[in-house]
């Protein structure tokens, strides 16, 4: 394997070196506190309904400031992990009932970028409802320019899928996501694209798993099939394809 020599590194300009690195930003004490509490909740060390120590007790036990604990508790409450009851205390909440998009992203990070099957099923069901609506509205109003844009995305997907020595699944996931996001954005419904964009990171994880499971060639063919139904204005078949593709994908996942 080729290795850079000391001399070769020295002849690089400062600008060259700077372009290869990104600034490292250390997490704040409050963020570290949040991560620890999230881990305790998601690993089952504490359960919904459990009462936590007071903010002052937590600050003393963890040897951090009360302000860091307070900020962390407020953010965990916003994400649906905790419930603060004035004059009663801090309780672990049922995040499946009180959570939001940020909660789902926290789940994704906790599981190392993967989603458990139950969450995948729930996410695909939600996407089918939202994107099915968007697909029907898009097909009813799409233009020739819209068709060309979708053809361009598929062409880029096919090109990325042929890259050697192996395709970048992250790039392919972004392109697959871009296809469906375009449909949502051009559907005429102003709310659907905002919801879908909010789930971007989670959707990319799902698209990445999909590309790995079905492989780039088959994935491109699925996008082509979607485009065919769009061209012939067959919304029912396009929506059924989403449902069928989701079912086939879930059948491959352990």
N, C-alpha and C positions, 0 to 999 in steps of 0.2 A: 504494500500500500504506500502511495506517495505521501511523504511528510514534508512540511515546510521546514526549511533550515532557519537558523537564527538570522542569517544574513538576509534571507528572503523576506522575513517579517520586517526587518529594519528598513528595507527600501520602500515599503509601502508608505503612502502619505497618511497624514492624520485623518483626512477625509475618507480614505479607503477603509481604515480601521473602524472609524465611527459608523460607517454604513453597515457593518457586520454585527453590530451590537445594539441592544435596546436597553434603555435605562431600567435598572432593577429597583422596584419600589417595594420597600418592606411593609408588611401589614401593620396596622396600628394595634395598640393594645386592645382597643374596643373590638376590632375585627377578630383578633385572636380569641377574645372572650366569647364572641358570637360563635366562632367555629367550634369551640369546645362544647358549648351548650347544644349546638346543632348536632354534633357527633353523639352526645349522650342521648338525645331524643331519637335520632335516626337509628342508633344501634340498639335501642330498647332499654338502655340503662335507667331511663325514667319514662313514665307512661302518662298518657293524657289524664289530667285530674290531679297528678302529683303536685304538691306544693313545694316550691323552692325556698331557700333561705331568703331573707330580706336583702336588698341591694347593699346595705352596710355590711351584713354578714358575708355576702359574696365577695365584696371588696377586701375585707379582712382576710378571708380564707385564701384568696388568690393573690394577695399582696399587690393589688392594683388600686387605682383611684376610684372613688365613688362615681365620679363623672364618666369614667370609661365604662363602668358597669351600667350606669343609667342609660347611656347612649346605646349600648349593646342590647339592653332589655327592650328599649323602645323599638329598635329595628327588628328584633326577633318577634315582637308583638305585631309589628306591621306585616311581617312575613307569615304570620299565622302559627308560629311555633310556641308562643307564650300568650297568656292572657293575664293582664294586670287588673286586679280588682282593688280599687281604692279602699284603704283601711282594712283590707282582708289579706292581701298578699299577691305573690306571683305564682301562677299555676301553669303547668304544661298544657298546651292546647292540642286539640286533634287537628293537625295541619291538613289532613285530607278534607276537612270541612271548612277550615278558616284560612287556608293558604291561597296563594296567587301564583303568578308566573315566576316570581323570584323564588318561591318555595320549590317549584318544580326544577329550576336551575340548580338550587342547592342540593336537591336529591340527585341530580345528574352528576354534580361534582363529587358528592359523597360516594357514589358508586363507580368512580373512576371513568366517567364519560359514558357509561352504559345505563340503560333503563331496564328495570325489571319488567317481566312480561305483562303483569297486570296494568302497570302504568302505560306500557306501549299500547295495549288494547284500548285503554281509556283515551289515550291521546289520538289514536287512529280513528276512533269513533267520533271524537270531537272534530277532528279534521275533516272527516267525511261529511259531517253535517255542514260545517262552514264552507269548505271548498266545493262541496256539491252544490250549494246555493250559488257560490261565485261562478262555478262552471256553467250552470244553467243561464245565469244572467249574461255571462261573457259571450256564450255561443249565440245568444239572441241579438247581440249588438256588435260583435267583433268585425273589424275591417280587414282589408287586404294588408294594410300596414301591420296590423296585429299578427296576422298569419306569418308575415315575413320575419317579424321579431322572434316568434316562437321557432321558426325554421332555423334562424341564426343560432339560437340557444342550443338546439339539437345538434347543429353542425359543430359547434364548439364542444359539446359533450362527446360526440364521436371522435373528434380530434384528440381530446384529452384522454379518451379511453384507449387510444392506440399508442400512447407515449411509452417509450422504453427506458429502462428495463421493466418498469411497471407503472401503471397509471397512478396518479395521486387521487386517492379516494376522497380526500377532503375537497379537492377542486371539483370532482364529479358530483359530490353531495351539494356543493354550492350551486352548481349549474342546474341540477335537478330541482333544487329548491327555487331557483330563479324562474324556472318554467312555470311552476304553480303559483309563485308570488305574482308573476306578471298577469296571470289569469285573474287572480284576486284583485289586483290593483286596477285592472281595466274592466272589472265587472259592473261598475256603476254604483256598487255599495261602498260607502265611505268608511264603514266600521270594520268590515271583514279584513281588509288589508292591515289595519292597525293591530287587530288581534293576532293575525298570523305573524306580523313582524315582531310582536312582543314575544312570541314563542320561537324566534329564530334560532337561538342556540340549541334549544331542545330539539327542534325540527332537524337541524343539521346533524345532530347525533343520530337521529332516526334515519335520515337519508344516507348517512355514512354506512350504517349497518345494512341498509337495503342494497346499496351498491355492492358491498362485499358479499352479500348472500346471493344475489341474482347475477352478478358479474356485469361489467360495463356494456357488453354487446346486447344482452337481454334487457338491461335497463334502458338503453337507447331505443330498442324496439318498442318498449312500453310507452316511452315518450312519443314515439312516432304514431302509435295507435291512438293515443290521446289526441294528437294533432289531426289525425284522419277524421275522428268523430267531430272535432271542432269544424273542420272544413266542410263536412257534409251536414253540419248543424244537427247532429244526433246527440242531444244532451243526455237522454236516458242511457244510452250505451256508454257515454263518457263517465257518468256517475257509477254505473255498474262496473266499469273497468277499475275505478278507484277501489271499490269494495272488493272485487276479485283479487286485485294486486295486493291489497292489505291482508286478505286471508291467506294468500299463497306465501307472503312474507312471514306472517306469524307462524305458519306451519313449519317453516325452516328454522325458527328460533327456538332454542331449548327452553 
